[in-house]
Amino acid sequence: MVVGLILALVAGSLVGLQNIFNSKVNEHTGSWASTTLVLGMGFLASLTMGLIVEGGNLFNIQNMKLWYWFSGLIGVGVVTCILNGIKSLGPTYAISIVLTSQLSFALLWDSLGWFGLEQVPFTFQQLLGVLVIAGGIIVYKFGGRTVETGEQL
């Protein structure tokens, strides 16, 4: 469990760093070129590391359902939407909304057992956790200092 927690923390930090880099690429190229560059570099890095680590077993994908192959298309939507969300809302606000949406839909899909997931019973504590995070976004957005004057609200 500790290893899983550490990996999740590292993944979160990498996603945050990736979004910063992606938004900087987007400032110079535009969202479609950025998406192409980001996913293209990711493909090359994944292919290289996969061949080094797994060798010929990299492409051993027996018994995989056809619709799982579309996850790459979903990745295009993810990168494009995040790039444009950050451009419109700023990184912290956009990513906090993305993470809350991600958690909400993961809860929904877990609870319904969709997409091949084992169905997990929905609980009030899970709902409360999502609502607390959503409340944090509201506090972040409407509380604190203003950007223009730096005065406390």
ABEGO torsion letter per residue (X at the ends): XAAAAAAAAAAAAAAAAAAAAAAAAAAAAEAAAAAAAAAAAAAAAAAAAAAAAAEAAAABBBGBBAAAAAAAAAAAAAAAAAAAAAAAAEAAAAAAAAAAAAAAAAAAAAAAGBGGBBBBBBBAAAAAAAAAAAAAAAAAAABEBBAAAGBBX
